Amino acid sequence: MDDLKAKYLGQIADAADENALEAIRVAAVGKKGEVSLKMRELGKMTPEERQVAGPALNALKDEINAALSAKKAGLADAALDARLRTEWLDVTLPTRPTRNGTLHPISQASEELTAIFAELGFSVAEGPRIDTDWYNFDALNIPGHHPARAEMDTFYMHRAEGDDRPPHVLRTHTSPVQIRSMEKMGAPLRIICPGGVYRADYDQTHTPMFHQVEGLALDKDISMANLKWVLEEFVKSYFEVDSVDLRFRASHFPFTEPSAEVDIRCSWKDGTLKIGEGDDWLEILGSGMVHPKVIAAGGIDPDVYQGFAFGVGIDRIAMLKYGIPDLRAFFDSDLRWLRHYGFQCLDVPTLHGGLSR
């Protein structure tokens, strides 16, 4: 045993590389190695001889394996030292250039309009994107026969047979947040409700998921004049114009009475849209005085409080402001598309804290 130990530990110590070390391992403890062959002879020994030879051979095998591992690690360290002596790295060199992150146009538009309405005294309210059809339709005075409640227009959540829970939908607008906010906070109230909404539609100006911001103001003496002033201030701030003409056209929405579509004066010149001047009109949102039934559904007395509401498509006004022609481009384009429309990293505060970069 001592001869084998001295032989192989000496060879291991003198090994110059990992190939030589592997050859020693095979010769010593491989399947046909000397130590392995010695261990096979244990079966021919008497029990007394095995009690002596067995532990000695196991100890020798463990010692050789430990020496092999230590030598292998030492060779690896030596190889790394040699490599480091022949290679060099100048840590003072500048790093490779990297592109800054960008705000998506919808995110930027959301941040901008939130800041504008905050200055007008509106707080932000949020709610679930999956809601009951009561919050999405019934509480908003939308009757059961209304086309919006058809499955061709609204995404309904699947119900297993025997599941009698109320129907749930992917919200078709952020108006359910208005009902939930009235229930929670009461009146007076002044909120905006930005967020994603879903409808079964897809073309150049419609997508199955898009983004809205809806506003609601309730108090004892609010009128359409207040609504007109708020919308004028918003449009001027968002489109960065000094003045703007708004045109209110009578319309019908189940949740407001009276209701009005709102157009802004604009012009198209050389393919460029200019807001606030010209002889054309462009529809941008719907609005009106909140229907008494909607106020009552929110748990507020409509004989005491009244208010106005409006809804704006965030995707649409982002398209108008930044000259983006196709709504679908928001979802199937890459960073080169963002850079084309000027969406580089901007040093502007965001709702999520810090700067946008």
C-alpha angles and dihedrals in degrees: 000000000000091000092052091046094050092044099052099035088053092049091048092051091051096045110125100197144003093269091059089046092053091051090054091050092053092047093049111032104006120115090275097028122129096252092046091051090050090053091053088058091063090087091063094053129091117256090255092053092047091054088060103034098041098062091040093054093046090050091049092049091050092048093050092048091049091050090049092052093047092048092048091053090047092052091050091051091048091050091050092049090051091049092049091051091055098040130058138191124203103216090188092069115106118254123256112276115265129193119248120239119255138215114244111241092244091051091048093048089049092051092048097049092044090055091047095051091044088062088052091055100261121137125206120255125188136191143172121298090216110058141159119271087242093066093037098046120356098050088050093056093252106148124226093252094054113125091232089068093059117108090239089067105029132051109231121197115245117257123200118229109279094021103130099180116129114275115271125205140186097258113259093203138003091252092106086068088060091057092046091048092051090050092049104037106021120201148357090048138168117179144145121212113205122178151103121303134183136223133161097251136107131178140102093304101026134059131179089246123034139148132257138180116204125187131208130185122179129181140126099271108027117139142178087268089065090049092052093050094049093050092047091052091048095049093047092050097042097046091036097233129140096226138009137185117224124197119202114206120192112250140153130254120162092227099051134051118213096025130192140186111221123220128186126214111249145149136220114218124168089345092305123121116222118192122213100023140066137047101283130091128214125196112228109162150357125242147157147142112305112259113247090235090058092050090049091049087058091057096255127123108249090199089065104032133043133169151158134259135192138180129209129185106233092200091053097051090045088055091050096047098044100034097245108161104196126047091207090064089075090070108032105040133091137224092282087064090051092050090048089061093046100258099148123145109298127203095227129125116254135202090248095061133268126024126328092250 
